[in-house]
Amino acid sequence: MQTVIAVAMHKPAAVPDEPPYLPVQAGAALGDSLGVRRDDEGDSISLRNPLYCELTVHYWLWKNVAADVYGLCHYRRYFTLHPGKGLAGILTQAEMEELLQTADVLVPRPRLYLIETNRSHYAHAHRESDLGHLRTVMAEQCPDFLPAFDRVMKRRWGRRFNMCIMRREAFVAYSAWLFGVLFALEERLTRHDGEILPRTMGFIAERLMDVWLEKEKPCYRQLPVLHTEGQGWPRRIAAFLLRKVTGGRRGRKV
């Protein structure tokens, strides 16, 4: 089974460089080379990295790599079955293959937002009108996804990071749907708002993964995410409370 897990990176970092992991520079067209594979080779959207974040690597993987299993993780976030083992706990190919015997898709465990819905969380952290434009695009392109979208927006939990591991058929189907929606949304936001906040497409895609899972219902497993850097929870909590009080929004890094 040919497996390729792209490790999206935008700065020098210690990352796995043996199969199935493949370090890929995100937004390579916009910066100095990191000495790894680049997301501006072949069919790419590397120049749109400020909007699409790690998704420029996802797109490159979809369009330029032939494999039986595809995946995307980050230079500082990986799937794991052993959360307490640090870097030694990064999911191995043998573990992936065993998991994929009973599932077609591996995704992160969801985050819980006890006092927020997905809609209100996005509205407080970003620009609420993006979701209205997104729903309009989906009504035009894939109206059968709207019930799933509405259910996901009302939930108080959601998956983040745009991380996944998928068998080829699922990955191709998900990628074609995802980028079809995102490209149409980008065009609509440019036409109606004139400005798109940084990282918007990456943030929107995080919500769309849950929509796709809700609608298509592939057989999937949820895995813990191993963070190799501190998550800065005191800063995150303070920023969350500030947004709740002031309604402030900014294009922040997840």
Buried (B, 14 or more C-beta within 10 A) or exposed (E): EEBBBBBBBBEEBEBBEEEBBBBBBBBBBBBEEBEBBBBBBEEBBBBBBBBBBBBBBBBBBBEEBEBEBBBBBBBBBBBBBBEEEEEEBBBBBEBBEEBBEEBBBBBBBBBEBEEBBBBBBBBBBBBBEBBEBBBBBBEEBBEEBBEBBEBBBEBBBBBBBBBBBBBBEBBEBBBEBBBEBBBBBBEBBEEEEEEBBBBBBBBBBBBBBBBBBBBBEBEBBBBBBBBBEEEEEEEEEEBBEEBEEEEEBEBBEB
